[in-house]
């Protein structure tokens, strides 16, 4: 009896051990199955994780904390900062690690504080390593100066330590008015001197292109020398033009993403058609992932001569869509029909910062702040260029503004579509 009792208690002791072994075997089999699926179809896992990452844009223009982290942890981010004023103008931030490049700060002196609010999340070391002032028009340089209070200005050049300024080589503007007061251009010159006194190197784009006076044609933005900022040759750096826009500093940003692939991003300021023709003749331009539409989507920029070479995959227009701030003629209102007729053969991925709200005499966001960022951190499978917008990620052709105001046969929106849409509204 004693023996049987002992056997029974020994069996009871073995039961949980057996159960644990079975659970371990089942778990092992599940792990092996998942591992096999991952090896055969990694996309299924990525898709599952993407659902968790499915980002819903906020209703306001505020950047939520989590997305700042997501963007700043990217290898490279390119931000088109939406103006907080009813006007078209450029302000582009490029960020690689702690290195920032700010191209222009438009459109107005008063918008400088909004730009600084945006930069607060991204330039956290107080140093903007490079500032490019493309040309002397106010919608590009005004925020570099800012507004004055008690004699001191609050613009970008006064608010940050600036590493290097790369500026236009020429302008047709005077630095003083007839009565001897400084113009905005005059105040810009003072701001540049302020930055120079505080340690900034100041070069013209021509200095850079020729690698003269201490300037370089190529600046690497990362330690590994995979991301380079290349100052292109623009004929109008050293030849006169009646059009200020043609003096624009032109820059190609190149990112080596693998041994086989380099991504390119092109910035041409407000360069006009004759400038674009010469840009194509004088530089060996590649096809680009991203092109900042020249001159806010004007009919005089983004011409076929340039587009047929760069074949842009994504286009950002920094403008107040529909606002007739310069010219009431419909054909001149940004982004123009002529621009759309040329760009629509290359891509549908066209994004616009803000739009006019004429009824309320103000403006509204369109995509808002537009950020393209390249991420490899989560592995090669997910590597690629991503888009984040503070308002929404709708492409231009899908917006009500486009449907009511523009047409594109390429994008499947005819004149009669536009007319019937207008009747419905
Ligand atoms: Ca910095």
Boltz pocket constraint, residues with backbone or C-beta under 6 A from the ligand:
constraints:
  - pocket:
      binder: B
      contacts: [[A, 98], [A, 99], [A, 100], [A, 123], [A, 124], [A, 125], [A, 126], [A, 127], [A, 128], [A, 129]]
      max_distance: 6.0
